[in-house]
Amino acid sequence: MIKELITAYKILKWHKKVFPKISYDKQREHLISEMNEYNDAFEKWTKRKTKTNHWNVDIERTDVIISSINMLRFPETLSLIDTKMTINKKRKWNTLKGRHEC
């Protein structure tokens, strides 16, 4: 768990250095663009399962993760996380599937 926290910290530190004045709205727009790029790469991979297309899916998914971590800089995101975790804690989870039960 420590390795994961250090990785997130390094990403946030880099983001604050490179984008010191970025707004919540601009970062959210960037995250949405990364999600769209991931969706496009995934769609391309489902049509033609090459190593290159698979690599592109992995890279775009990683961009989504990095952009999501960068959203942690903003109080709006932290508030949304608190709200969603309250919901998640009340749910019943299927630990084998890694999903909540409906």
Secondary structure, DSSP 8 states (H G I E B T S, - for coil): -HHHHHHHHHHHHHHHHH-TT--HHHHHHHHHHHHHHHHHHHHHHHHS--HHHHHHHHHHHHHHHHHHHHGGGSHHHHHHHHHHHHHHHHS-EETTTTEE--
